[in-house]
Amino acid sequence: MYRLILVSLLLTILYYLLRKMFRSFQTPLQNGQGNPSAFRPDDEQDQMIQDPVCHTFVPRRIALIEWIEGREYCFCSKECAGQFRSNHPT
C-alpha cells in the first residue's frame, strides 16, 4: 500500500515538473530573445523610451516621436522636443 502511495506521489511530482518545463519553451525569453512571433504587437508599444533631454522614461505609445537628421528621437513632451531642436540645429 505504501508503495502505491509513493509511486503516485512521484508520478505527480514528475508530471508537474515536466509541465513546467514544457511551458517555459512556449513563453518568450527576456531581452528580446526567443521566438519573435511569440511577442504581441503591443509589447513594442509598451517599451519604455528615455527622453534625450530630461532623461525621463515614457512608454513608446505615448512618446512624441520626431525624425531629426534621419534619426528617430522620442520625447516626453513638446517642450523637450523644442529644447532638443534648439540645441541641435540642422
C-alpha positions, 0 to 999 in steps of 0.5 A: 500500500505504501508503495502505491502511495509513493509511486503516485506521489512521484508520478505527480511530482514528475508530471508537474515538473515536466509541465513546467518545463514544457511551458517555459519553451512556449513563453518568450525569453527576456531581452528580446530573445526567443521566438519573435512571433511569440511577442504581441504587437503591443509589447513594442508599444509598451517599451519604455523610451528615455527622453534625450533631454530630461532623461525621463522614461515614457512608454513608446505609445505615448512618446512624441516621436520626431525624425531629426537628421534621419534619426528617430528621437522620442520625447516626453513632451513638446517642450523637450522636443523644442529644447532638443531642436534648439540645441541641435540645429540642422 
